[in-house]
Amino acid sequence: MTVSIFHPLMWAAAGLAVVGPAYADTYTVPPGINTLTVELKGGGGGAGGADAGGAGGVGINGSQMVIQLAVQPGLSVDYGVAKGGTSGGSYDATKGTASVAGASGFGSGGAGGAGPLANLTPSPDPQSGSGGGGSGGGASYVSYNGLWARAGGGGGGGAGSWGRAAYTVTIPAVAPVETAACATAADGAAGEDGTGTRAGSPNRGGGGGGGGGGGYQGAAGTGGAAGWDSAGADVDGAHAGGVGGSCYSTGITLSSSNPTGGGAGSTTPPTTSDGTVIPPAAANGEDGSVIVTPGPVAPVTPTAKAGDSSATLDVTLPPTIQPGDVTSYEFSCTPIMGAGNPLTTSSLPLTVMGLTNGTTYTCTVIANLVDPNTKLPYKTPVGPTAQVTPTAPTVPTTPTVPTAPAEATPVPSLGGMGIVLLSGLLAFFGLRRKHG
């Protein structure tokens, strides 16, 4: 099994690549992410074994599909990766060829059919054995919030029977189907054992059929028919198992699919076995895989409020990022604002002093986050800008209140009689001064 965590860019959340066998786990949607791209591959089928002069058949490829998931940060995505099918053994005159177990998966592949010795009286016929069929590959899956997608496994190759190579015509795989049944896994059917008991056939064993690939409910791979290993009769090599069905739930967007683009079936089956020198079984089918690639991280929007030789910085977070997701913020401003560029803070709002009034500062911000799957840091991309121009406060002036003109004080005036009396008095006092 191979599990790879990758960071495409420093501002991207970690992706995930998992290659089987039979591995299941959970991926947590990181902060800032609202879409995931998931590639699924079912396991490839194992190859069939050989008989005397009859080559085994190749395993069939699993299916591949790419889907888009609309997701919410903090929720879990479950996934399971399938194993490739096991290749069947070749003709062995001492014991025949046993069945090989189907590949583990979600559903699992079907077992390859056996190529046993015919149980004749008084002893088994050493010439009756044939090759065994390869087992089917398992299905890989992903599920999120009640939605499912599943990529079917490839069928196992049929075995050679007598001098006839395995039957090369295979059941074609089909495109993924949108169905609620996708939530239920189904195991592939086992390949037919080469028992030699078909009507009209002497009791001699044929090659085992290939196991079917794992799929979903109602669409698992069918088991391959056994070969016909009979002297004096038509000889037919065993058939490959069918590919398991692929599917996805309503609510998932299917981006692309390739019915034969999954794990590769085993391509190097043995070509012959005399029953004494037994060739090794072919390599097994390729394991399935699941690759999860997060979409772009949403940017953070800065805000700025002007003060006297100062500015107060803050942010507006996107819906996919909560304040508790952020370990720190980095503000980068032109001209440089404060003691550093960027200005790093773990709390907001942030007031920066010592700025030049009348100068316009342009700022961007990134948020530092932590991926919940790897515990490694990543950043939001640079987003919109905010501008702020510190301004000195205006000193208010006292308004001038207009003064009303002073009213003239009236001077008392003497009437005509008053003037005569005053004149008389003045004359009287004047005479007395002269005689005094």
Protein Blocks (a to p, Z undefined) as FASTA:
>chain_A
ZZddddfbfkbccddddddehiaddddddehiabdcddddddddddddddehiacddddd
dddddddddddehiacdddddddddddddddfknopaddddddddddddddddddddddd
fbdcfklgccddddddddddddeehiacdddddddddddehjbccdfbdcddddddddfk
lmpccddddddddehpaghiacdddddddddddddehiaccddddddddehiacdddddd
ddddddddehiacfbdcfklmccddfbbcfbdehlaccdddddddddddddddddddddd
ddddddehiacddddddfkbcfklpmbdcddddddehjbdcdddfbdcdddehiaehiac
ddddddddddfklopacdddddddddddddddddddddddddddddddddddddfklmmm
mmmmmmmmmmmmmmZZ
